[in-house]
Amino acid sequence: MRDETAFETTAFLGAARRAKRDPYRLSLFGRHLEPDENPLAILSVHGGMLLVTDRRILELHAHLEIHGAWNVKQFLGYAVAREIRRAEVRGVDHLVGPPQEDRRHATQIEDRLVLRIRDGAEEILIARGPQAVLTEDDIRELRAAILGAQAK
């Protein structure tokens, strides 16, 4: 298992850019890294985190211990919800909108990442809210991390 030192050169994007680089939290991500795998970028997404390494793209969701319908007892870390090999990704698109009204009649915009792969596309919901989360710089860094040089 890799510890927080594996994340010293990792780009923190979107809302994660302002996040505190807490060693405990980083160790929770490190559990999902292979021994010689290097994390390139972390992005907060709807329901979890997106971790881009030199080999894979991991969508991590919070793993909670739950008792009953509404009783969350304990946060146990992150579980891999989806894994995509970087070698399969042919393109990265960022889609925003269109605005829609939710149950409270508030305007909601969906901020999505679309990874074009050999056999179609994988969509990742970044956030729903009044505005897009990613800046142009974030998109540029994320695209470079996903499409850039890969480990052999």
C-alpha positions as CSV (number, residue, x, y, z in Angstrom):
1,M,0.0,0.0,0.0
2,R,1.3,3.4,-0.9
3,D,1.3,6.3,1.6
4,E,0.7,10.0,1.2
5,T,4.2,10.6,-0.2
6,A,3.1,9.1,-3.5
7,F,1.0,12.3,-4.0
8,E,3.7,14.9,-3.7
9,T,3.6,15.8,-7.4
10,T,-0.1,15.0,-8.0
11,A,-2.3,17.8,-9.5
12,F,-5.4,18.6,-7.4
13,L,-8.1,19.9,-9.7
14,G,-11.5,21.4,-9.4
15,A,-12.7,21.6,-5.8
16,A,-9.9,19.3,-4.8
17,R,-7.4,22.2,-5.7
18,R,-8.4,23.9,-2.5
19,A,-8.5,20.8,-0.4
20,K,-6.0,20.2,2.4
21,R,-3.5,17.5,1.5
22,D,-4.4,15.5,4.6
23,P,-2.0,12.5,4.9
24,Y,-4.8,10.2,6.2
25,R,-7.1,11.1,3.3
26,L,-4.3,10.6,0.8
27,S,-3.5,7.2,2.3
28,L,-7.1,6.2,1.6
29,F,-6.4,6.8,-2.1
30,G,-3.0,5.2,-1.9
31,R,-4.7,1.9,-1.0
32,H,-5.9,1.6,-4.5
33,L,-2.5,2.2,-6.2
34,E,-0.3,-0.6,-7.4
35,P,3.2,-0.6,-5.9
36,D,4.9,1.2,-8.8
37,E,1.9,3.2,-10.0
38,N,2.1,7.0,-9.9
39,P,-0.9,9.3,-9.2
40,L,-1.1,12.2,-11.7
41,A,-4.3,14.0,-10.8
42,I,-7.2,14.0,-8.3
43,L,-10.6,15.5,-9.0
44,S,-13.6,15.7,-6.7
45,V,-16.6,14.2,-8.6
46,H,-20.3,13.6,-7.7
47,G,-20.3,10.9,-5.0
48,G,-16.5,10.5,-4.7
49,M,-13.2,11.2,-6.3
50,L,-11.5,10.7,-9.7
51,L,-7.9,9.5,-9.5
52,V,-5.8,9.5,-12.6
53,T,-2.6,7.5,-12.5
54,D,0.1,6.8,-15.1
55,R,-1.9,3.6,-15.9
56,R,-5.5,3.9,-14.9
57,I,-8.4,6.2,-14.3
58,L,-10.2,5.2,-11.0
59,E,-13.6,6.5,-10.0
60,L,-13.7,6.1,-6.3
61,H,-17.0,6.3,-4.2
62,A,-17.2,6.7,-0.5
63,H,-17.6,3.4,1.3
64,L,-19.8,3.9,4.3
65,E,-20.9,1.6,7.1
66,I,-24.7,2.1,7.3
67,H,-27.3,0.8,9.8
68,G,-30.9,1.5,8.7
69,A,-32.1,3.8,6.0
70,W,-30.5,7.1,7.3
71,N,-28.0,6.1,9.9
72,V,-24.4,6.4,8.6
73,K,-22.2,4.9,11.3
74,Q,-18.8,5.3,9.9
75,F,-16.8,6.4,6.8
76,L,-14.6,3.4,5.8
77,G,-12.7,4.9,2.9
78,Y,-13.1,4.7,-0.8
79,A,-14.1,1.8,-3.0
80,V,-13.4,1.5,-6.7
81,A,-16.6,2.1,-8.6
82,R,-15.1,2.1,-12.1
83,E,-11.6,1.5,-13.5
84,I,-10.6,2.5,-17.0
85,R,-7.2,1.8,-18.5
86,R,-5.6,5.0,-19.8
87,A,-4.4,3.2,-22.9
88,E,-8.1,2.8,-24.0
89,V,-8.9,6.5,-23.8
90,R,-8.8,8.2,-27.2
91,G,-10.2,11.6,-26.2
92,V,-11.5,13.7,-23.3
93,D,-14.5,16.1,-23.6
94,H,-16.0,18.4,-21.0
95,L,-19.7,18.9,-21.3
96,V,-21.7,21.5,-19.3
97,G,-25.5,21.9,-19.2
98,P,-28.0,22.5,-20.4
99,P,-29.6,24.1,-17.3
100,Q,-32.5,22.3,-15.9
101,E,-34.9,23.0,-13.0
102,D,-34.9,20.6,-10.1
103,R,-37.7,19.8,-7.6
104,R,-37.0,23.1,-5.7
105,H,-37.2,25.0,-9.0
106,A,-33.5,25.9,-8.7
107,T,-31.4,25.9,-11.9
108,Q,-29.0,23.0,-12.0
109,I,-26.2,22.5,-14.5
110,E,-24.6,19.1,-15.0
111,D,-20.8,19.3,-15.3
112,R,-19.6,16.0,-17.0
113,L,-16.5,14.5,-18.3
114,V,-16.7,12.2,-21.3
115,L,-13.9,9.8,-22.0
116,R,-14.0,8.5,-25.5
117,I,-12.7,4.9,-25.6
118,R,-12.3,2.3,-28.2
119,D,-15.8,0.9,-27.9
120,G,-17.8,4.1,-27.2
121,A,-17.7,6.5,-24.3
122,E,-17.6,6.6,-20.5
123,E,-19.4,9.5,-18.8
124,I,-18.4,10.8,-15.3
125,L,-20.7,13.2,-13.5
126,I,-18.5,15.8,-11.9
127,A,-21.2,17.9,-10.3
128,R,-24.7,19.3,-10.4
129,G,-25.1,22.9,-9.4
130,P,-25.6,26.4,-10.3
131,Q,-22.4,26.6,-12.4
132,A,-19.6,24.4,-13.8
133,V,-16.9,23.3,-11.4
134,L,-13.9,22.9,-13.7
135,T,-11.9,25.9,-15.0
136,E,-10.3,25.9,-18.4
137,D,-6.9,25.3,-16.6
138,D,-8.4,22.3,-14.8
139,I,-9.7,20.8,-18.1
140,R,-6.3,21.4,-19.8
141,E,-4.4,19.7,-16.9
142,L,-6.9,16.8,-16.7
143,R,-6.8,16.2,-20.4
144,A,-3.0,16.2,-20.3
145,A,-2.9,13.8,-17.4
146,I,-5.3,11.4,-19.1
147,L,-3.9,11.5,-22.6
148,G,-0.2,12.1,-21.8
149,A,2.6,9.7,-21.6
150,Q,1.8,6.4,-19.9
151,A,3.8,3.9,-17.9
152,K,4.9,0.9,-19.9
